[in-house]
Amino acid sequence: MDRKEIMEELQSRASEKYKANVVRMGIPEEHCIGVSTGEVRAIAKKVGKCNELAFELWNTGYHEAKLLAVLVFDKKHITHADIEKLMDGVVSWDLCDHLCKNLIAKMNDYEEFIDKWSKSTHTYKKRAAYTLIATAAVHNKKLSDDTLDGYLERIKRDSDIEQDQVKKAVSWALREIGKRDFGFNEKALLTAHEMLHGGNKAQIWVAKDAIKELENLVKVEGRARLISAKTQMGAGGCDSVE
């Protein structure tokens, strides 16, 4: 399939319901088609991997075409300069997270983006740093304790940005680290309380938001990570945070 055929297929799957959802996220209506993420993923499976085609889709400016482009990119043949250019075109939290989870986090050197973007004042690059931390904390089973400790230090040190989209990602990262096991739950809670009592307004918000979940996690047999005691499965958990 070429770009024209793909755009025609996206248009054929358009829904006013999904278009309204996208517009509510702040995407200009003229840049929306109205296709669900599930439909986008189905098209991606048909298209396969091709960076040239992915850039063509991204450059159309349509939100759903960008979501599709992320799935079409081949991580083995994309550069840091390419990633920076893509991030410059991100204007919504869902595209930011989609790009991080489905492309950047799968690159061998994604840590370099965390280091760089956590110090950025660009809203979505800053958010991306913490989305990558959250994603790694969930999916990268080989993360060392030292790396996770470093993430907690970074959260405490560089998370003083007031934008809502950044604060929510910082809280997400802190909570996902705290779900690794009881040891990191304790460390995450300690970090949150240090931010609560010594941070700025943004860090205090993050701390309060994270503590609500971190204090209510349990270990369930058969699950590697801690889960919320408020879920149906968590209600029967074996051990809990004390």
C-alpha positions in Angstrom: 0.0 0.0 0.0 1.2 3.5 -0.8 0.5 6.7 1.1 -2.6 7.6 -1.1 -4.1 4.1 -0.6 -3.5 4.2 3.1 -5.1 7.6 3.5 -8.1 6.4 1.5 -8.4 3.5 3.9 -8.2 5.7 6.9 -10.9 7.9 5.5 -13.1 4.8 4.8 -12.9 3.8 8.5 -13.6 7.3 9.8 -16.2 7.8 12.6 -17.6 11.1 13.8 -17.6 9.7 17.3 -13.9 9.1 17.3 -13.2 12.4 15.6 -15.0 14.2 18.4 -12.8 12.3 20.9 -9.7 13.4 19.1 -10.8 17.1 18.9 -11.5 17.0 22.7 -7.8 16.2 23.2 -6.9 19.5 21.6 -6.1 18.3 18.1 -7.4 20.8 15.5 -10.5 19.4 13.7 -8.9 19.9 10.3 -6.1 17.5 11.4 -8.4 14.8 12.5 -9.9 11.9 10.5 -11.7 10.0 13.3 -10.3 6.5 13.3 -9.9 4.4 16.5 -6.5 3.2 17.6 -7.6 -0.4 17.1 -8.4 0.4 13.4 -5.0 2.1 13.0 -3.3 -1.0 14.4 -5.2 -3.2 12.0 -4.0 -1.1 9.0 -0.4 -1.1 10.4 -0.4 -4.9 10.3 -1.3 -4.8 6.6 1.3 -2.1 5.8 4.4 -3.6 7.5 7.6 -1.7 8.2 8.9 1.1 5.9 10.5 4.3 7.2 10.1 6.2 3.9 6.3 5.5 3.9 6.1 6.3 7.7 7.6 9.7 7.1 5.2 10.3 4.3 2.3 9.5 6.6 3.6 11.6 9.4 4.1 14.6 7.1 0.4 14.6 6.1 -0.2 16.3 9.4 -3.3 14.1 10.2 -3.3 12.8 13.8 -4.3 9.2 12.9 -1.7 9.1 10.1 0.9 10.0 12.7 -0.3 7.3 15.0 -0.1 4.9 12.0 3.4 6.2 11.0 4.7 5.3 14.5 3.7 1.7 14.0 5.2 1.6 10.5 8.7 3.0 11.5 11.5 0.4 11.7 13.4 1.1 14.9 16.5 -0.4 13.5 16.8 2.3 10.8 15.8 5.5 12.6 18.2 8.1 14.0 18.2 10.4 17.0 17.7 13.3 14.7 14.7 11.6 13.2 13.2 11.1 16.7 13.8 14.7 17.7 12.1 15.9 14.5 9.1 13.6 15.2 8.9 15.0 18.8 8.8 18.5 17.5 5.6 17.6 15.7 3.8 16.2 18.8 1.0 18.3 20.1 -1.0 15.9 22.2 -0.4 13.5 25.1 -1.7 10.5 23.4 0.6 10.8 20.4 3.5 11.5 22.8 2.8 8.3 24.7 2.1 6.3 21.6 5.4 7.4 20.1 7.3 6.6 23.3 5.8 3.2 24.0 5.7 1.8 20.4 8.9 3.2 19.0 11.4 5.0 21.2 11.2 2.6 24.2 12.1 -0.2 21.8 15.3 1.4 20.8 18.5 0.2 22.5 19.6 3.7 23.5 16.3 5.1 24.7 18.0 6.0 28.0 19.7 8.9 26.1 16.3 10.5 25.4 15.4 10.2 29.1 18.5 12.0 30.1 18.1 14.7 27.6 14.4 15.3 27.7 14.0 15.2 31.5 15.9 18.5 31.5 13.8 20.0 28.6 11.3 22.8 28.9 9.4 21.5 25.9 6.1 20.1 27.3 5.9 16.9 25.3 9.6 16.2 25.4 9.5 16.6 29.1 6.5 14.3 29.3 8.2 11.8 27.0 11.1 11.4 29.4 8.7 10.2 32.1 6.6 8.2 29.8 9.7 6.3 28.8 10.6 5.8 32.5 7.1 4.5 33.2 7.2 2.2 30.1 10.6 0.8 31.1 9.5 0.2 34.7 6.7 -1.9 33.4 8.2 -3.8 30.5 12.0 -3.9 30.9 12.5 -6.8 33.3 16.3 -6.4 33.0 16.4 -2.9 34.6 19.0 -2.8 37.3 18.3 -1.5 40.8 20.8 1.3 40.2 18.9 2.4 37.1 15.6 2.4 38.9 17.2 4.3 41.8 18.5 6.8 39.2 15.0 7.2 37.8 13.7 8.1 41.3 16.5 10.7 41.8 15.6 12.2 38.4 11.9 12.3 39.3 12.8 14.2 42.5 15.3 16.5 40.8 13.8 17.4 37.4 10.0 17.2 37.9 9.3 20.8 38.8 7.4 21.7 35.7 3.8 22.9 36.2 2.2 21.7 32.9 -0.5 19.2 33.6 0.7 16.8 30.9 4.1 16.7 32.5 2.9 16.3 36.1 0.6 13.4 35.2 3.5 11.6 33.4 5.8 12.1 36.4 3.2 10.6 38.7 2.7 7.7 36.3 6.5 7.0 36.3 6.7 7.1 40.1 3.8 4.8 40.5 5.1 2.3 38.0 8.4 2.1 39.7 6.6 1.6 43.0 4.8 -1.4 41.5 7.9 -3.3 40.7 8.1 -4.9 44.2 7.7 -4.0 47.9 11.3 -2.8 48.0 10.8 -0.2 45.3 7.3 0.6 46.6 9.0 1.7 49.8 11.6 3.7 47.8 8.9 5.3 45.6 6.9 6.3 48.7 10.0 7.8 50.3 10.6 9.8 47.1 7.0 11.0 47.1 7.1 12.1 50.7 10.3 14.0 50.2 8.7 15.8 47.3 5.6 16.4 49.3 7.5 18.1 52.1 10.3 19.8 50.1 9.1 20.3 46.6 7.4 23.0 44.7 3.7 23.2 43.8 4.1 20.8 40.9 6.1 18.2 42.9 3.6 18.4 45.7 0.8 17.6 43.3 2.8 14.6 41.9 3.5 13.3 45.4 -0.1 13.4 46.5 -1.3 11.8 43.3 1.2 9.0 43.5 0.8 8.3 47.2 -2.9 7.6 46.8 -2.0 4.5 44.7 1.4 3.6 46.2 -0.1 3.1 49.7 -2.8 0.7 48.4 -0.8 -1.9 46.5 -0.8 -5.7 47.1 1.1 -8.7 45.8 -1.1 -11.3 44.1 0.1 -14.8 43.4 1.0 -15.3 39.8 1.6 -11.6 39.1 5.1 -10.2 39.0 4.2 -6.7 39.8 2.1 -5.2 42.7 -1.4 -4.2 41.8 -4.0 -1.9 43.4 -5.9 -3.4 46.3 -9.0 -1.6 44.9 -9.2 -3.9 41.9 -11.2 -7.1 42.0 -8.0 -9.2 41.8 -6.2 -7.0 44.3 -9.0 -7.4 46.8 -7.8 -10.9 47.4 -4.1 -10.1 47.5 -1.8 -12.1 49.6 0.5 -9.3 51.0 0.0 -5.6 51.2 2.0 -2.4 51.7 2.3 -1.5 55.4 
